[in-house]
Amino acid sequence: MNDALLIIDMLNDFVLPGAPLEVPETRTIIDNIRKQVDKARKGNRPVIYVCDSHTEDDPEFSRMGWPPHAVRGTHGASVINELAPVETDPIIEKTSYSAFHQTGLEGLLQSRNIDHLTLTGCVTNICIFYTAYDAVIRGYDVTVPSDCVADLDAGDGSFARKQMSEVLGVKVV
């Protein structure tokens, strides 16, 4: 099994106190994700950063009512210092919930013969869930460590974990 670790949306605009789309629980998973990163690097497995990256007038802001966030080139769109990528880590920019939608992720995974993904980051029922769905329908095995994903709402997070496990066959551990 060729595994890659995905760090999804652990960005300043989601993690820092007072950020535009602050997800307070993200701060509780940083150390657990850091352990996953260390383990992946020791095992020579790729660590791939998937980062929301919007234009200032992204339709998502008006369509979904989200405040402007993760605007390309801003401090808010950067990965938090505690989990900052190293020079060799790929960074995939996305403009939607799924890490696969109109990005180069699938090509990158195929070029490295990756067949298993470990998903970490935020938000469990949005970007983690939709990335898990897109991965599964593309034939990837997926694991989601529960202590490495953050919920915006506990009920929504629980629902997403159940859907991923019982409907998609994701290993939620």
Rosetta blueprint (number, residue, H / E / L):
1 M L
2 N L
3 D E
4 A E
5 L E
6 L E
7 I E
8 I E
9 D L
10 M L
11 L E
12 N H
13 D H
14 F H
15 V H
16 L L
17 P L
18 G L
19 A L
20 P L
21 L L
22 E L
23 V L
24 P L
25 E L
26 T H
27 R H
28 T H
29 I H
30 I H
31 D H
32 N H
33 I H
34 R H
35 K H
36 Q H
37 V H
38 D H
39 K H
40 A H
41 R H
42 K H
43 G L
44 N L
45 R L
46 P L
47 V E
48 I E
49 Y E
50 V E
51 C E
52 D E
53 S L
54 H E
55 T L
56 E L
57 D L
58 D L
59 P H
60 E H
61 F H
62 S H
63 R H
64 M H
65 G L
66 W L
67 P L
68 P L
69 H L
70 A L
71 V E
72 R L
73 G L
74 T L
75 H H
76 G H
77 A H
78 S L
79 V E
80 I L
81 N H
82 E H
83 L H
84 A L
85 P L
86 V L
87 E L
88 T L
89 D L
90 P L
91 I E
92 I E
93 E E
94 K E
95 T L
96 S L
97 Y L
98 S L
99 A L
100 F L
101 H L
102 Q L
103 T L
104 G L
105 L H
106 E H
107 G H
108 L H
109 L H
110 Q H
111 S H
112 R L
113 N L
114 I L
115 D L
116 H E
117 L E
118 T E
119 L E
120 T E
121 G E
122 C E
123 V L
124 T H
125 N H
126 I H
127 C H
128 I H
129 F H
130 Y H
131 T H
132 A H
133 Y H
134 D H
135 A H
136 V H
137 I H
138 R L
139 G L
140 Y L
141 D E
142 V E
143 T E
144 V E
145 P L
146 S H
147 D H
148 C H
149 V E
150 A E
151 D L
152 L L
153 D L
154 A H
155 G H
156 D H
157 G H
158 S H
159 F H
160 A H
161 R H
162 K H
163 Q H
164 M H
165 S H
166 E H
167 V L
168 L L
169 G L
170 V L
171 K E
172 V E
173 V L
